[in-house]
Amino acid sequence: MTKIVLPSGFTVDATNILNDKAVSSESLLHYFPKLADAVKAAEKVRHTGVVDGHLSKDGTPEAVLFPELPYVEDGHINSPAVLERLEALGAHAKADIDAVVSFGIGGSFLGGKVLFDAYAGEFWNQKSDEARGGYPQVYFSGNNVDPHRTQGLIDTLAASAQAKGDGFKVMLIVISKSGSTIEPMSNFMVVKEALENKGIAFEVVAVTDPHEGEKETLLHKLASREGWPIFSVPDGVGGRFSVFTEVGLIIGAVIGFDLRAFLDGAKAMDQACQSGDILENPALLCAILKYVAAEEKGRYIEIMMPYGDSLKSFAEWYVQLLAESLGKHRDDGNGSYGRTPVVAVGTTDMHAQTQEHQEGRLNKVVSFVRVADWGVKLLVPHMYDDFDKLAAFSGLDLGLIQNTALEANAEALTGDNRYNMTVTIPKVDEFSLGELMFMYCWAIFYEGQLAGVDAFNQPGVEVYKKLLGPKLAKHKGGN
């Protein structure tokens, strides 16, 4: 059995992938020199912010600063002053704001959505003000340019304003490093105009590049002109890592999420991920097993399958983290690397995807996320025990049923040489979420080092952007 257990109870169980029938211990010996180099690279980036060979999209050297994010210190991206300002914004939202609309896409959307879904949940906006602890309703926009959904959002805000009367107030949080990102900025302008036309009170908060002067971006310039409060999209942190910055933390702030506990969880994980021993470092273990599974066994698809609806957005966040970080041409010019991520949710997708996982091509690793304690017990009542098939699970807790289904899925997959591993978090709370998400940040770093790709650029994304601008210009010209 190969299992790492941290003091919090956070566990990585790799038994069903690290074994003689899958990735054997002997097969890893060949990669130990690469592992040692990856650990040295991690030490270097922690102390200097330098990842050898990493350049910005402009071709200039660029720092990589995600390792400092869990440490709230003066001079860091997350300084005490930054945390205090975020908490003050949260207090203001609690006291004065009825609804928040966050406009962002990519990392400016996905990270904050994880915090919201895990902490607030699907029914947050239907709760009373008292049940929400006074915190506002929260809506997400700008992650697509879907006119139907945006109109629905406008109609919903208008209905809420009409129901509450003159006291209703909206906070628009617009998140874009440049201020020219089409999806959030177009939706922001449409919604802002609709609120103005309907006479609905609102205020705007900008989250953007902090630079002034020659480097000042469009959104920073606009926010300065309009007098909007400005929070930072920091240098040195790509969007897919930005949940640990003001970009993601601002969403936590306006719902009462414990930002400091979240960062404490990330800090605990960072400290666990510094060892060079794969049986002590959970991120290093995940990275080497998935890398070898892809390179030697052809298992280049990863199914990220948390068991729990509130963690679906975590899987969606991980899709971006993996895809944008590792789907690259190799630095040495020797072909490309990449693993295709797929979102699944247990038990939902046991009735949809699992047939393919179990009998489809042998090209997948299934990553399960298990919650040890949901903090609520709901027992299936002995309502229809005269039916044997219903009596079989009456009296059982829903959480127990869910975790037992995961165990059955894992055992079934393993029985047919289908690689899988299970990460267990003690509960769905801020600390555990910080541990979970930061482990995968480090796992991606280590895998990038093993694969010989720059995990911190995204040149492929720039290709379509260069084509989209001229195409939109043609429409503006009436062609």
N, C-alpha and C positions, 0 to 999 in steps of 0.2 A: 504494500500500500504506500502510495506517495502522496503525502498530505502536509501542507504547511498551515499551522494554526497560530494566529497572532494573539497577543494578550487580550484584545477586545473580543475574541471569538471569531473574527473574520478568518475564513478558511478557504484554501485552494486545494481541491482534491483532483490530482492528475492521474489517479490510478488507472482510469479507463483510456488513457492515451500513452502513458509511459509504462510500457510492459513489453514482453518479448513478442507479442503478436502485433504490436503497433509500432511505436517509436521505442526502440530498446535502449537501455542504458549504455550498451556497448556502442551503438551508433552515434551517441552523443560525444564520445571521446574525441572523435575527429574534429569536433567544433570547439573544443575547449580553448584553443588559442584565440579564436574569434570571440568567444565569450569574454576572455580576459581583456581583449582590446575594447570590447563594448563597455565593460565595467570601467576601464580607464577613461574612456570617452565620457561616461557619466560623471565621473569624478571631476573631469576637466570642465564640463559645462556647469556643474554645480558651483565651482569656485571662480570661473572666469566668464561664464556666459558664452563661451566659444564652442561651436561645433565645427570641426574641420571641414572645409569645403562648402559650408552653407553660405549662400548669397541671397540677398533680397531679389525681388522681381526686377529691380533696376540694375542688378549685377554687381552690387556693392556688398561688402561684408556686413552681416546683421547679427546682432546678439540673439541668443535663445535663452529666455529668462523664466520659463515656466517653473524650473526647480525652486525658485525663491518664493513663489506665490503663497505657500502655506505659512510662511514666517512673517508675522505682522511686526515689522520693525521700522524704525526711522531709516529713510533712504531706500527702502524697498517699495515695490509697486503697491503692495498692500501695507501701508504705514498705519500707525494708530490713528492719524488724522483722517485717512481715507475711510477706515472702518467707522469712525465716529460720524463722519459726514453721511455715509450710507444709512446709519442707524437714525440719524436726524431726519433724513428723507422719509424713512419708514414711519417715524413718529408723526411727521406731517401728513403722510398719506392716511394714517389711521385716524387722525383728528379731523382732516379737512376734505378728503377725496372719497368719492363714491365709486368711481370706476377708473381703472387704469387700462390703457391700451398700449401694448408694447409692439413697436414696429422694428423687425429685424429679420435677417435671413442667414442661413448657414449657422456658424457659431454664435452669431448675435441673436439667434432664435433658439437653437437646440439646447444649449446649456441651461438657460433660464427656464425653459419648458420642463426640463428634468426636475429642477428644484420645485417648480410649481406642482407638477403632477405627483411627485413623491410626498410633498408636504401638505399641499392644499387639497388636491384630488379633484376628481371629475365633477363633483357636485358643489364645489366651492361657491360658485356664483348663484346657486339656488338657495344657499343658506341665508339666514337672517343676519343682519349686522351684528347682533349679539353673538351668534354662533361663530362668526368669523373673527370675533374678538375686536370688532370695530374696524378691521382692515377692509380695503375696498375689493370690489369685484375685479377680476383681471381677464383681459382678452388679449389674444395674440393676433397680429396682422403683419403684413409685409413679408411673409415667408412665401408668398406667391402673388401673382397678379390676376387673381380670380375675381372678376367683377361681381359675380353672383354672391360670393361670400362677403365681399366688402360692403355690398348693399345691405346684406343681412345684418352685419355689424352696425352699420349706421342706423338701421331701423330699430335694432335692439337698444342702442343708446338713447335714441329718441323716445322710445316707449318708457324706458326707465326714468328719463327726465320728466316726462309728462306725469308719470305716476308719483314722483317725489315732489315735483314743483320747483320753485325758484332756488331751493337749496342744493340742487344736484350739481356736482362738479366732477369733471373728467381730468385725468392726468394723461397726457400723451408722451410716451417715452420713445424717442426715435433714436435708433442705434445704427450707426454707420461710420466706419473709420474715415471714409472719404467724404461722405455726404452726397455722393453721386450714384450710389447703388440703386438700381432702378426699382426693385420690388418694394423695399421699405419706404423709399422717398416718394414714390408715386402714390402708394396707399396712404401715407401720412398726409400728403397734400389734399387728397380726395376727402379723407375723413375730417381734416381740419376745416376745410371749406364747408362741409356739410354741417359741422357743429356751429360755425359762424352763421350760416344761413338760417339755422333753426334756433338761434339765440341760446344755445347751451353753453354754460360757462366751462372753460377749460384752461389748463396751463400746460406748458411744454417743457420737457426735460430732454436735453441732448446728451448722447453718449457717443463721443467721437475722438478723433486724434487730438491730443492735448496741445499740440504745437501752435504757437502764434508767429507773427511776422511772415517771413518768406515761405515757411513751411505750412502756414495756416491752410486748413482744408475748407472746402465749401461749407460743410455743416458747422464747423467751428466759427467761421465767419458769419454765417446766418444766425447762429445762436448768440454771438456777441452783439450783433446788430439789434436783435429782438429782445435781448436781456433774459434769455433762457438760462437756467442753471446748466452747467456743463460738467459731465463726468467723463472719465477717460477710457478710451480704447488704447491701451498702452503699447508702446514699441516693444518688440522682442517677444510678443506672445501672439501666436496665430489664433485665428478665430476659434478653431476647434479645441484649443486649450483655454479659451478665455472665460469659461464658466467660473474659474477661480479668481477672476478680476471683477472690476466694477461692471463689466458687460453682463455677466451672469448674476453677480451678487445683488445688483440693483433690483432684480425681480424678487429675490429672496427678501430684500429689505421691505418691500411694500406689502408682503404677506405675513410678516412676523417670523420668518425663517431665521434660525439661529446661525448667523454668518460665522461667528467665531467657533462654534462647535464643528461646523462644516470644514473650516480651515484646519482645526485641530485634528480632524480625521485624516485630512490630506497630509498633515505633518507626520502623524503616526505612520502612515503608509510610506511616506518619503524615507523615513528612517529605516523602515523594514526593507526598502528596496535598494539599500546601499551595499549589501553583502555581495561578494562574488561567488557565493555558493548557491547553486540553483535550488537546493533543498532548504534554503533560508530566505531567499529573495523571491517573493511571489511573482513580481513582474518579469524577472529574468527567466523564471521557470515557464511562464506562459509564452514568452517570446521565443525561447529556443525550441519548445515543443511544436509550436505552430509553424515556425520557420522550417524545421526539419520535416514536419509532416507535409508541408507544401513542396519543398525542394526534392525530397527523396521518395515521397509516397503519393504525390499528385493530389493531396488534400488541400486544394487552393481556394475552397469556398468555406467561409465561416458563418454558421448560423448562430446569431446571438439571441438566446432564448431565455429571458427572465421569466420566472413563474410569478406572475402578478401583473394586473392591468396597469397599476400605477408606475411600473418600471418599463412600460413599452417605450416611452420617450427616451429612457436611458439607452435602449437598444438602437434607437434612431440616432442619438448623439454618437454612439459608438460607430455606426455606419460611416458617418462623416470622418471621424477620427481615423479609422482604418483606411478608408478609401483615399482620402486626400493626402494622407501621410505616406502610404506605402505603394500606391499604384503609380510607379515611376519608371523611367529609363534608369538603368543602373549607372552609377557614377563612373564606372570604368568603361562604359560604352558597350558592355557585353550583354545586350538584350535588355529586357524589362523584368521588373518584379511586380508582384501584386497578388492580393488575395481578395476575393469578392465577398463582401459582407451582406448578410441577409437578416432582416428583422423577423423574429418569430416571438410569440408569447405563449407560455404554458398556462393553463391547459388548452387554451383556444386552438392553437395550431397543431396540437396532437390530433385534431379532427380535420386538419387541412394539409399541412406540410409533412407531417411525420411519415406518411406513406412513402414519400420520396426519400426522406432521410434514411428510412429503414431498408428500402429495396432499390433505390435509384443508384446512380453511378457512385463509385467509391471515390468521391472527390471532395468530401466535406469533413469539417470538424464542427461539432455542436458544442457550443459554450452555454452551459446552464447557469443561471443565477437563482439561488435559493434563499428564501427569507426564513430564518430559524423561528422567529417569533413575530407574529403580525400585531400583537398587542390587543387583539380582540378575539374572543372565542364565540363562534356561532355554530351551535350543534344542530345537525339535521334532526328534526323531531321524529319521534316514533309515530308517524301519522298514518302510514299505510303498511304496517308490518305484516299484514296478511298477504302481501305480495313479496315473495322471497327476494326478488331482484332489487326491490326498494329497501327491504329490511337489511340487505347486505351492507348498506352504508348509513342507515339511520343510527343516531346516537353518536356519530363521529363529527369532529370539528372540521369546518371547511378548510382551514389551513393545513390540517393533518392530511386531508384528502389530496390537497394540492401537492404537498411535498411527497406524498406516497406515489402520486402519478409521475412526478419527476424521477423518482427512484426506479419506477417500472420502465420508464422511457429510456433512462440511461442503461439499465440492465439489458433491455431488448437490443439497443444499438450495439452494445459491447459484444453481445452474443453473436453478432454477424460482422465483427471486425469494423464497426462504425465508430470512429474516434470521437470521444466526448470528454469533457471535463466539467467540474462543478465548482463554482464559487459560492460560498455561503456567507451572507451578511447577517449579523445578529438580529437586526430589526431594520425597518425603514425609518431611519431618523437621520439627522444632519451629520453626525459623526460617521455613521456607517456609509452614508452616501459619499462623504469626502474620501473615505478610504477606498471605496469601490472605484470611483472615477479617477482618482489619482493613480491607482495601481495600473489602470489601462493606459494612462498617459505615459508612464514609465515603460510599460510593456511595448508600446509602439516605438518609443525611443530605442529600446534595445533591439527590437526586430529590424528597425531601419539600419542600425549599425551592422547587424548580421548580414542583411541583404545587400548592403552597399548602395543604399539610396538616401537622398536627403529628405528626411521625414518632415522638414519644416518649410518647404516651398510648395508651390502648387502651379507649376507652369502650364499644366494641361487646362486649368480653369481659364487662363488668360486667352487661350485660342478662341473660344467661342465669343468672349467679350469683345475681341477685336473685330469680329464679324457682325455682332449684334448692333453696334453703334451705327455703322453705315446703313444697315438695313432699316433701322428706325428713322434715320435721316431721310431716306427715300420716301417713307410714309409722310413725314412732315412736309416734304416737297410736293406731295400729291401724286407721286409716281406709283 
